[in-house]
Amino acid sequence: MSYLVLARKSRPQTFDEVVGQRPVVQTLRNSLARGRVAHAILFSGVRGVGKTTLARLMAKAINCEGETAQPPCNRCRSCIEITAGNALDLHEIDGASNRGIQEIRELKDRIRFLPTSSRSKIIIIDEVHMLTTEAFNALLKTLEEPPSHVYFMFATTELHKIPVTILSRCQQYELKRVPAAELSAHFRKLTESEGFEIEPDALSLIVREAEGSVRDGLSLLDQVFSFSERQIRSEDVIEVLGLVDRQALMRLTTALLDGDRGSALTTLDEIFAYGLDIKRFSADLLENFRTLILCKIPGCESLVDLPGEERTIFMEMSRKYTIETLHQKLNLLMQAVEEIRHSSQPRLALETSFLKIIEAGNVVAVTTLLDRIGELLASGGIPHPPAPSPKQTQTPPTAAASSLPASDTPAAATPPTTAAEISPPQPASSQATTPATSAAPHPGLAPETTGRHEAAESPAAPPAPATAAIEIRPHEKDVRRDWLDFVKYVHDQKVWMAQDLQRADLVRHVDKEIRLHFNDPANCAFLRQQDNRRLLTEYALDFFQKEIKISFIVPDQQDNNDTPGQETPQSKRQQLANDPLVIMTAEIFRGQVGDIRIGQQSR
């Protein structure tokens, strides 16, 4: 007899031999014992988890003639015929090659006749989702009221492609991926029965590659058996399957977390020597960081589907690092993976990304820096800025300096009405800066100050002499070039206001003034109202980041400017720029004001 691959040789012949799927197996057994077998059963799930196997076991159990409380017995005539594949009353159909309405009509003609030698006729349709719509429609009535001697068993990997009318007429069983522990025990048992010995690391590699599929794992085992001697080592599995050395991946993960540049780059070179696939390598490295985070979060350990030895290694490793460090470096690694997909030199991109990830460990959170500033201010270590002028002290109590837009601000925070963004310049050294979360307000500082960047830890430099105001230079936009983007920006805030702006017959930028020309005064009647004009001015200041005034030019009408002496968006913006705390913070961080936001987005 020709050689049988493990996937066929080790196919379960009883329910006890099924790997995993305990809830489904228990339900099917109870239905057989209590005589409550549905006339149509649908098994769904990913490849290689036992859908067709369970369908055949149900066919054997329904027609089993043996005296046993747990059918099938595998000794009676019916069980032997089904096992051998020559049972006359079992029709197994491939839905991919018999998908038309004509095949279904022929099937309906066959099931009208009584069974030849068994109690019931069993119809198994594999990959049933491949049937055409017409074929499904032809099957509907028969599936709803089949003859008493007919049972349907369906199997599919794509449940969503099956019409709802079919699903409602079937008893559905969804098979899950087999857990790693059960796969490991099953593969070890098969390996020993075949006369091989396998190292735990080698077995873990095969289980990981199987990804919850029994058949995939058996195919890999077959391949390794053909390559190896009686003793199967992890090196054999890595070589024959073209995998990345698991130990090398762990060394690289540790190097990225510990900041060991030399080890990270040499390990990467070692991995490249295997001729690895970048996509697969990146996925494995990301999975390592994900596993560490899950091990660190209480209650999520069950989400780590790994063999016992490997799970223990990750649990011990996760205790050395904080959840913030793991999450930060995972985010940077995900960004690096996206970049190398489009890079002409993926290895160079990967190496520079690794250095960036390592340098991320040298940054200090803005909250920590603000705490130190507060301590120094309290102890007199940093001189206070000169007393502000009366004009500067009029800063609204709700003003705030912020580097995050309102969409990134936590919902629980008290919403400020104005905001200024401070963007420190990039350092010239190799120390990288990475995004940080919003800093909590410091008890000793009136406005709420948050930072987009984290600064590298270094001795505090003496602050430069305080000045009365800060020049606002970066992030400016051109009115003429970016007008359509501004209209989109307003659309996100006020749809009707953007629509009115689009009705302008002419838009001109003269000095520090945007002049909106309307031939029909009715098109800007709402915009010219004082509250709406102030709101539009706030949007313009926030978007263009320059001193701008909005004017309306309409025929035979005079534009209504803001009431003299009343607080305007421009004055609020200038007050925030001159706030002493903003000035001092910019000097301490050696930065400059990038954006000042006073509109609703900052709230």
MARTIDO-433114 format. One record per residue (C-alpha): residue number from 1; x, y, z. Coordinates in steps of 0.1 Angstrom, whole numbers. Layout:
N
PT paro     u     v     w
PT  NUM     X     Y     Z
...
//
This chain:
603
PT paro     u     v     w
PT    1     0     0     0
PT    2    13    35    -8
PT    3    24    58    20
PT    4    -3    77    38
PT    5     5   112    51
PT    6     0   119    88
PT    7   -31   141    81
PT    8   -49   110    66
PT    9   -32    83    87
PT   10   -41   100   120
PT   11   -76   111   112
PT   12   -98   105   142
PT   13  -121    75   140
PT   14  -140    82   172
PT   15  -151   113   191
PT   16  -125   106   218
PT   17   -97   111   193
PT   18  -109   145   182
PT   19   -83   172   192
PT   20   -99   202   208
PT   21  -135   211   201
PT   22  -148   197   234
PT   23  -181   217   235
PT   24  -190   207   199
PT   25  -181   170   205
PT   26  -201   169   238
PT   27  -232   184   221
PT   28  -230   159   192
PT   29  -226   130   216
PT   30  -256   141   236
PT   31  -278   146   206
PT   32  -269   110   195
PT   33  -276    95   229
PT   34  -310   113   233
PT   35  -321   109   197
PT   36  -321   146   189
PT   37  -299   147   158
PT   38  -308   176   136
PT   39  -316   168    99
PT   40  -291   195    87
PT   41  -258   203   105
PT   42  -234   230    95
PT   43  -197   229   107
PT   44  -177   261   102
PT   45  -142   272   111
PT   46  -107   278    97
PT   47   -88   251    78
PT   48   -77   219    94
PT   49   -97   221   127
PT   50  -120   190   121
PT   51  -151   201   102
PT   52  -151   172    77
PT   53  -138   148   103
PT   54  -168   155   126
PT   55  -192   152    96
PT   56  -179   117    89
PT   57  -180   107   125
PT   58  -216   118   127
PT   59  -224    98    95
PT   60  -208    67   111
PT   61  -225    73   144
PT   62  -260    77   128
PT   63  -257    45   109
PT   64  -237    25   135
PT   65  -252   -10   140
PT   66  -229   -20   169
PT   67  -240   -25   205
PT   68  -223     5   221
PT   69  -233    34   242
PT   70  -208    57   225
PT   71  -211    52   187
PT   72  -194    47   164
PT   73  -181    13   173
PT   74  -158    10   142
PT   75  -165   -28   141
PT   76  -199   -31   124
PT   77  -204   -34    87
PT   78  -216     2    83
PT   79  -187    17   102
PT   80  -161    -4    83
PT   81  -176     7    49
PT   82  -176    43    58
PT   83  -140    41    71
PT   84  -130    24    39
PT   85  -148    50    18
PT   86  -171    26    -1
PT   87  -204    31    18
PT   88  -233    33    -8
PT   89  -255    55    14
PT   90  -229    81    22
PT   91  -226   108    -5
PT   92  -197   131     0
PT   93  -197   161   -24
PT   94  -171   188   -31
PT   95  -190   220   -32
PT   96  -163   237   -53
PT   97  -166   213   -83
PT   98  -203   205   -79
PT   99  -217   239   -74
PT  100  -244   243  -101
PT  101  -281   239  -100
PT  102  -279   207  -122
PT  103  -258   189   -95
PT  104  -283   198   -68
PT  105  -312   185   -89
PT  106  -295   152   -94
PT  107  -288   151   -56
PT  108  -325   157   -49
PT  109  -334   128   -72
PT  110  -311   104   -54
PT  111  -323   112   -19
PT  112  -359   103   -28
PT  113  -350    66   -27
PT  114  -346    47     5
PT  115  -311    37    17
PT  116  -296     7     1
PT  117  -281   -11    32
PT  118  -280    14    60
PT  119  -306    31    82
PT  120  -301    66    67
PT  121  -287    84    38
PT  122  -260   109    47
PT  123  -252   138    24
PT  124  -219   156    32
PT  125  -212   188    12
PT  126  -177   202    18
PT  127  -170   239    11
PT  128  -207   244     8
PT  129  -202   282     4
PT  130  -190   276   -32
PT  131  -225   266   -44
PT  132  -242   291   -67
PT  133  -272   312   -56
PT  134  -294   291   -79
PT  135  -281   259   -63
PT  136  -288   272   -28
PT  137  -323   282   -39
PT  138  -329   247   -53
PT  139  -318   232   -20
PT  140  -340   253     2
PT  141  -372   233     2
PT  142  -355   199     5
PT  143  -333   213    33
PT  144  -364   225    52
PT  145  -384   193    49
PT  146  -361   165    40
PT  147  -372   128    39
PT  148  -370   111    73
PT  149  -341    89    61
PT  150  -318   117    49
PT  151  -293   138    70
PT  152  -273   167    56
PT  153  -238   176    69
PT  154  -222   208    56
PT  155  -187   221    61
PT  156  -174   256    52
PT  157  -145   279    59
PT  158  -164   311    49
PT  159  -196   312    69
PT  160  -205   347    58
PT  161  -209   336    21
PT  162  -238   312    29
PT  163  -273   327    25
PT  164  -292   334    57
PT  165  -321   313    44
PT  166  -297   282    44
PT  167  -283   291    78
PT  168  -317   293    94
PT  169  -325   257    83
PT  170  -293   243    98
PT  171  -280   236   133
PT  172  -247   255   133
PT  173  -214   245   151
PT  174  -185   269   149
PT  175  -151   251   154
PT  176  -123   272   170
PT  177   -86   271   165
PT  178   -70   243   186
PT  179   -51   257   216
PT  180   -13   254   215
PT  181   -12   231   246
PT  182   -35   206   230
PT  183   -17   207   197
PT  184    16   202   215
PT  185     4   171   233
PT  186   -11   157   202
PT  187    20   162   180
PT  188    43   148   207
PT  189    21   117   209
PT  190    22   113   171
PT  191    60   119   170
PT  192    66    91   196
PT  193    43    67   178
PT  194    63    73   146
PT  195    95    64   164
PT  196   110   100   166
PT  197   121   121   195
PT  198   116   159   194
PT  199   131   187   214
PT  200   106   210   232
PT  201   119   240   213
PT  202   114   222   180
PT  203    79   212   190
PT  204    71   248   200
PT  205    81   260   165
PT  206    59   235   148
PT  207    29   244   170
PT  208    35   281   164
PT  209    36   276   127
PT  210     4   254   128
PT  211   -16   285   141
PT  212   -43   263   156
PT  213   -47   240   126
PT  214   -42   203   132
PT  215   -38   195    95
PT  216   -12   223    90
PT  217     8   210   119
PT  218     7   174   107
PT  219    19   185    72
PT  220    48   203    89
PT  221    56   172   110
PT  222    56   151    79
PT  223    81   174    63
PT  224   104   174    93
PT  225   102   136    96
PT  226   115   133    60
PT  227   144   157    68
PT  228   156   147   102
PT  229   171   117   118
PT  230   154   100   148
PT  231   163   130   170
PT  232   145   162   158
PT  233   162   194   169
PT  234   150   230   167
PT  235   178   237   142
PT  236   163   210   119
PT  237   129   226   121
PT  238   143   261   114
PT  239   163   249    85
PT  240   137   227    68
PT  241   108   252    73
PT  242   128   283    66
PT  243   119   299   100
PT  244   136   326   120
PT  245   155   312   150
PT  246   133   317   180
PT  247   162   324   203
PT  248   175   350   179
PT  249   141   367   180
PT  250   141   367   218
PT  251   177   382   219
PT  252   166   409   195
PT  253   135   417   216
PT  254   156   419   248
PT  255   182   441   230
PT  256   155   466   219
PT  257   141   468   254
PT  258   174   470   272
PT  259   189   495   247
PT  260   217   473   236
PT  261   226   487   201
PT  262   254   462   194
PT  263   234   431   202
PT  264   203   444   183
PT  265   223   450   151
PT  266   244   418   152
PT  267   213   397   159
PT  268   196   414   130
PT  269   225   405   108
PT  270   223   369   121
PT  271   186   367   112
PT  272   192   382    78
PT  273   217   354    71
PT  274   188   330    72
PT  275   174   347    41
PT  276   143   356    60
PT  277   111   371    47
PT  278   108   406    60
PT  279    71   404    64
PT  280    72   372    84
PT  281   101   384   105
PT  282    83   417   113
PT  283    51   398   123
PT  284    71   375   146
PT  285    88   404   163
PT  286    55   423   168
PT  287    40   392   182
PT  288    68   390   208
PT  289    60   425   220
PT  290    23   418   220
PT  291    28   387   241
PT  292    49   407   266
PT  293    21   433   270
PT  294    -5   406   275
PT  295    16   390   301
PT  296    20   423   319
PT  297   -18   432   320
PT  298   -36   414   348
PT  299   -63   390   336
PT  300   -49   388   300
PT  301   -25   359   305
PT  302   -51   336   291
PT  303   -49   354   257
PT  304   -13   341   254
PT  305   -17   309   234
PT  306    18   294   238
PT  307    32   261   252
PT  308    40   261   289
PT  309    78   265   287
PT  310    76   295   263
PT  311    48   311   283
PT  312    70   310   314
PT  313    98   327   296
PT  314    76   356   285
PT  315    60   359   319
PT  316    94   363   336
PT  317   107   386   309
PT  318    76   409   312
PT  319    83   416   349
PT  320   115   435   340
PT  321    97   463   321
PT  322    68   487   326
PT  323    37   485   305
PT  324    44   521   293
PT  325    78   510   279
PT  326    64   480   262
PT  327    36   499   247
PT  328    58   528   235
PT  329    83   505   218
PT  330    55   484   202
PT  331    40   515   187
PT  332    74   526   173
PT  333    80   491   159
PT  334    46   491   142
PT  335    55   525   126
PT  336    89   510   115
PT  337    71   480    99
PT  338    49   503    79
PT  339    79   523    67
PT  340   100   493    55
PT  341    72   480    34
PT  342    77   510    10
PT  343   115   513    15
PT  344   140   505   -13
PT  345   165   495    13
PT  346   145   476    40
PT  347   175   464    60
PT  348   189   500    64
PT  349   154   512    73
PT  350   151   485    99
PT  351   185   492   114
PT  352   177   529   118
PT  353   143   521   132
PT  354   159   499   158
PT  355   183   527   168
PT  356   153   550   172
PT  357   134   525   193
PT  358   165   520   215
PT  359   170   558   220
PT  360   133   561   230
PT  361   143   547   263
PT  362   164   578   270
PT  363   135   602   270
PT  364   119   617   301
PT  365    82   623   303
PT  366    70   659   304
PT  367    51   652   336
PT  368    84   644   353
PT  369   101   675   339
PT  370    71   697   351
PT  371    74   682   386
PT  372   111   691   387
PT  373   103   726   375
PT  374    77   729   402
PT  375   102   717   428
PT  376   128   742   416
PT  377   103   771   416
PT  378    93   762   451
PT  379   129   761   463
PT  380   140   792   444
PT  381   163   772   421
PT  382   149   789   390
PT  383   143   827   390
PT  384   108   837   383
PT  385   102   857   351
PT  386    98   894   353
PT  387    65   907   365
PT  388    40   909   336
PT  389    26   942   324
PT  390   -11   950   332
PT  391   -19   939   297
PT  392    -2   905   302
PT  393   -20   898   334
PT  394   -54   899   317
PT  395   -49   864   304
PT  396   -82   845   308
PT  397   -82   821   337
PT  398   -92   793   314
PT  399   -63   798   289
PT  400   -41   768   285
PT  401    -8   759   267
PT  402   -11   726   249
PT  403     6   707   222
PT  404   -23   683   215
PT  405   -54   691   194
PT  406   -88   687   211
PT  407   -93   654   194
PT  408   -64   639   213
PT  409   -73   654   247
PT  410   -87   629   272
PT  411  -124   634   276
PT  412  -122   635   314
PT  413   -99   666   313
PT  414  -114   700   321
PT  415  -119   716   286
PT  416   -98   748   282
PT  417  -111   776   260
PT  418   -77   786   245
PT  419   -45   768   239
PT  420   -10   774   227
PT  421    14   748   213
PT  422    51   748   221
PT  423    73   728   197
PT  424   109   724   210
PT  425   135   721   182
PT  426   149   687   173
PT  427   182   680   192
PT  428   214   677   171
PT  429   225   646   189
PT  430   214   611   182
PT  431   190   611   211
PT  432   155   607   195
PT  433   123   623   207
PT  434    91   604   208
PT  435    55   613   212
PT  436    43   614   248
PT  437     9   615   264
PT  438    -6   647   277
PT  439     9   659   309
PT  440   -13   663   339
PT  441   -16   699   352
PT  442    10   707   379
PT  443    -4   720   412
PT  444    19   750   411
PT  445    11   761   376
PT  446   -21   779   367
PT  447   -26   769   331
PT  448   -26   733   320
PT  449     6   725   301
PT  450    11   694   280
PT  451    39   684   256
PT  452    40   667   222
PT  453    77   658   228
PT  454    96   643   256
PT  455   131   658   262
PT  456   163   637   267
PT  457   174   636   303
PT  458   204   660   307
PT  459   216   685   333
PT  460   193   716   333
PT  461   208   745   314
PT  462   204   780   328
PT  463   174   797   312
PT  464   179   825   288
PT  465   168   860   299
PT  466   130   864   298
PT  467   115   885   271
PT  468    82   902   270
PT  469    68   881   241
PT  470    76   852   219
PT  471    78   853   181
PT  472    53   829   165
PT  473    69   816   133
PT  474    62   779   126
PT  475    32   762   111
PT  476    19   793    92
PT  477    -3   787    62
PT  478    -9   808    31
PT  479   -44   822    27
PT  480   -44   821   -10
PT  481   -29   786   -13
PT  482   -47   769    16
PT  483   -81   786    14
PT  484   -99   753     3
PT  485   -82   735    32
PT  486   -95   762    55
PT  487  -130   757    43
PT  488  -127   720    50
PT  489  -114   728    84
PT  490  -144   750    91
PT  491  -167   723    77
PT  492  -155   699   104
PT  493  -166   725   130
PT  494  -197   742   115
PT  495  -211   727    83
PT  496  -234   757    76
PT  497  -205   782    80
PT  498  -184   763    54
PT  499  -213   764    30
PT  500  -217   801    34
PT  501  -180   806    29
PT  502  -183   787    -4
PT  503  -209   812   -15
PT  504  -183   841   -15
PT  505  -179   856   -50
PT  506  -143   867   -43
PT  507  -117   860   -15
PT  508   -88   885   -12
PT  509   -59   886    13
PT  510   -48   922    19
PT  511   -21   928    45
PT  512   -35   912    76
PT  513   -71   911    64
PT  514   -92   885    46
PT  515  -118   902    26
PT  516  -149   882    16
PT  517  -169   897   -13
PT  518  -205   888   -15
PT  519  -227   902   -44
PT  520  -258   890   -26
PT  521  -259   903    11
PT  522  -283   874    20
PT  523  -255   849    14
PT  524  -235   862    43
PT  525  -262   875    66
PT  526  -256   849    93
PT  527  -218   851    89
PT  528  -218   888    96
PT  529  -236   884   129
PT  530  -212   893   158
PT  531  -210   859   174
PT  532  -205   841   142
PT  533  -179   866   130
PT  534  -159   861   162
PT  535  -162   823   158
PT  536  -150   825   122
PT  537  -121   847   132
PT  538  -111   821   158
PT  539  -111   794   132
PT  540   -90   816   109
PT  541   -64   823   136
PT  542   -62   786   146
PT  543   -58   774   110
PT  544   -35   800    95
PT  545   -15   808   127
PT  546   -10   844   118
PT  547   -27   877   128
PT  548   -58   879   105
PT  549   -90   899   105
PT  550  -122   889    87
PT  551  -140   915    67
PT  552  -172   913    46
PT  553  -175   933    14
PT  554  -212   936     3
PT  555  -228   961   -21
PT  556  -241   994    -6
PT  557  -235   981    30
PT  558  -208   989    55
PT  559  -191   960    73
PT  560  -198   958   111
PT  561  -165   955   129
PT  562  -161   944   165
PT  563  -171   969   191
PT  564  -141   990   202
PT  565  -127   980   236
PT  566  -144   946   235
PT  567  -122   915   238
PT  568  -116   900   203
PT  569  -101   867   192
PT  570   -69   886   182
PT  571   -65   901   217
PT  572   -72   867   233
PT  573   -45   852   211
PT  574   -20   879   220
PT  575   -27   876   257
PT  576   -20   839   256
PT  577    13   844   236
PT  578    24   869   263
PT  579    14   847   292
PT  580    44   845   316
PT  581    42   808   320
PT  582    42   802   283
PT  583    73   824   280
PT  584    91   807   308
PT  585    83   772   295
PT  586    95   781   260
PT  587   128   793   275
PT  588   133   763   298
PT  589   128   739   269
PT  590   147   762   245
PT  591   117   761   222
PT  592    94   785   204
PT  593    56   788   201
PT  594    44   768   172
PT  595     6   771   173
PT  596   -19   791   194
PT  597   -54   777   193
PT  598   -83   797   207
PT  599  -112   780   188
PT  600  -135   752   198
PT  601  -111   726   187
PT  602   -88   735   216
PT  603  -117   729   240
//
